Amino acid sequence: MFHHGEQGRAGESTQAEGEAACFYHPTKRAAIPCDACGKFLCALCDMEVSGRHYCPTCLESGGKKGKIKTLERARTRHDYVVMSLVLGSVFFWPLAVVLCPVALGLTVKNWSAPPSLVANTKLRLGICAVLAALLLCASAAFWIGLARSN
């Protein structure tokens, strides 16, 4: 994700008149322009992320606004959403006919979503999908049996 090359380099001082200088450090020689805003940056200010160069301001604002995808700060845990629906259908079993198909639909929809950064999401999604299918069958059998008895 981050370039671990030369870290903490000090910017070189400008030598000649007319030489490009860093936007943030006017006495330092510009090494590269920011890929987002075009400001000239010295080696100290250059922040490389996934092969692109950013100034500190663009890196911060791009991370907050989500424009720089490799600087993800949060990710939806779809396995927890599906697990909540499955557990909800266990505790509120009359609603299993509605909650289980929703859980199965979310499992299919989010199967190819980027996985969690901390856990094995696909394993949990698979387990929850199997449980949702079993609960759906049991709930459908209950409601069909109830309808036939009346």
C-alpha positions as CSV (number, residue, x, y, z in Angstrom):
1,M,0.0,0.0,0.0
2,F,2.7,2.5,1.0
3,H,6.0,2.9,-0.6
4,H,8.7,1.9,1.9
5,G,11.7,3.3,0.0
6,E,13.6,6.2,1.2
7,Q,11.7,7.4,4.3
8,G,12.3,10.7,6.0
9,R,14.5,12.3,3.4
10,A,15.3,15.9,3.8
11,G,14.6,18.2,0.9
12,E,17.5,19.5,-1.0
13,S,18.1,23.3,-0.9
14,T,17.5,25.2,-4.1
15,Q,20.8,26.1,-5.8
16,A,20.1,28.2,-8.8
17,E,17.7,31.1,-9.5
18,G,14.6,30.0,-11.3
19,E,14.8,26.4,-10.0
20,A,11.4,25.0,-8.9
21,A,10.9,25.1,-5.2
22,C,8.6,23.2,-2.9
23,F,5.2,24.8,-2.3
24,Y,5.5,24.2,1.5
25,H,9.2,24.8,1.9
26,P,10.3,27.6,-0.5
27,T,14.0,27.0,0.3
28,K,13.9,23.4,-0.8
29,R,14.2,22.1,-4.3
30,A,11.1,20.6,-5.9
31,A,11.4,16.9,-6.6
32,I,7.9,16.1,-8.0
33,P,4.5,17.6,-8.5
34,C,1.4,16.5,-6.6
35,D,-0.7,14.2,-8.7
36,A,-3.9,15.7,-7.3
37,C,-3.3,19.5,-7.2
38,G,-0.1,20.0,-9.2
39,K,1.8,21.7,-6.4
40,F,5.6,21.2,-6.5
41,L,6.9,19.1,-3.6
42,C,10.3,18.5,-2.1
43,A,11.4,15.0,-1.1
44,L,10.2,15.7,2.5
45,C,6.6,16.6,1.4
46,D,6.2,13.9,-1.2
47,M,3.8,11.2,0.0
48,E,3.7,8.2,-2.4
49,V,0.7,6.0,-2.2
50,S,0.2,3.2,-4.7
51,G,2.6,4.8,-7.2
52,R,0.9,8.2,-7.1
53,H,2.5,11.3,-5.4
54,Y,0.4,13.5,-3.1
55,C,1.1,16.6,-1.0
56,P,0.2,16.4,2.7
57,T,-3.0,18.4,2.2
58,C,-4.3,16.3,-0.7
59,L,-3.4,13.1,1.1
60,E,-5.4,14.2,4.1
61,S,-8.4,15.5,2.2
62,G,-8.4,12.5,-0.2
63,G,-8.4,10.1,2.7
64,K,-11.2,11.8,4.5
65,K,-13.4,12.1,1.3
66,G,-12.6,8.6,0.2
67,K,-11.1,9.7,-3.1
68,I,-7.9,7.7,-2.5
69,K,-9.3,4.2,-2.4
70,T,-6.1,2.7,-1.0
71,L,-6.5,4.8,2.2
72,E,-9.6,3.0,3.4
73,R,-10.5,3.9,6.9
74,A,-13.6,1.7,7.3
75,R,-15.2,-1.2,5.5
76,T,-18.7,-2.6,5.9
77,R,-18.7,-6.1,7.5
78,H,-21.3,-7.7,5.4
79,D,-20.9,-11.0,7.3
80,Y,-22.1,-9.2,10.4
81,V,-25.1,-7.8,8.6
82,V,-26.1,-11.2,7.3
83,M,-25.3,-12.8,10.7
84,S,-27.6,-10.3,12.4
85,L,-30.4,-11.1,10.0
86,V,-30.0,-14.8,10.6
87,L,-29.9,-14.4,14.4
88,G,-32.9,-12.1,14.1
89,S,-34.8,-14.8,12.3
90,V,-33.9,-17.2,15.1
91,F,-35.2,-15.0,17.9
92,F,-38.2,-13.7,15.9
93,W,-38.9,-16.9,14.1
94,P,-42.3,-15.8,12.5
95,L,-40.2,-13.3,10.5
96,A,-37.8,-15.9,9.2
97,V,-39.8,-16.1,6.0
98,V,-38.8,-12.5,5.3
99,L,-35.4,-12.2,7.0
100,C,-33.8,-15.3,5.6
101,P,-34.4,-14.5,1.9
102,V,-33.0,-11.0,2.6
103,A,-29.9,-12.6,4.3
104,L,-29.4,-15.0,1.3
105,G,-29.8,-12.1,-1.1
106,L,-27.2,-10.0,0.7
107,T,-24.9,-13.0,0.8
108,V,-25.1,-13.4,-3.0
109,K,-24.8,-9.6,-3.6
110,N,-21.8,-9.2,-1.3
111,W,-19.9,-12.4,-2.0
112,S,-17.5,-10.6,-4.3
113,A,-17.2,-7.5,-2.2
114,P,-13.7,-6.7,-0.8
115,P,-13.2,-8.9,2.2
116,S,-12.7,-7.6,5.7
117,L,-9.2,-6.4,6.7
118,V,-9.3,-8.4,9.9
119,A,-11.4,-11.6,9.5
120,N,-12.3,-14.3,7.1
121,T,-15.5,-12.8,5.7
122,K,-16.4,-15.4,3.1
123,L,-16.3,-18.3,5.6
124,R,-18.8,-16.4,7.8
125,L,-20.9,-15.5,4.9
126,G,-21.1,-19.1,3.8
127,I,-22.0,-20.4,7.2
128,C,-24.7,-17.7,7.6
129,A,-26.1,-18.5,4.1
130,V,-26.4,-22.2,5.0
131,L,-28.1,-21.3,8.3
132,A,-30.4,-18.9,6.5
133,A,-31.4,-21.5,4.0
134,L,-32.1,-24.1,6.8
135,L,-34.1,-21.5,8.8
136,L,-36.0,-20.5,5.7
137,C,-37.0,-24.2,5.0
138,A,-38.0,-24.7,8.6
139,S,-40.0,-21.5,8.7
140,A,-41.7,-22.3,5.4
141,A,-42.6,-25.8,6.6
142,F,-44.0,-24.3,9.8
143,W,-46.2,-21.8,8.0
144,I,-47.3,-24.4,5.4
145,G,-48.2,-26.8,8.2
146,L,-50.1,-24.1,10.1
147,A,-52.0,-23.1,7.0
148,R,-53.0,-26.8,6.3
149,S,-54.2,-27.4,9.9
150,N,-56.7,-24.5,9.6
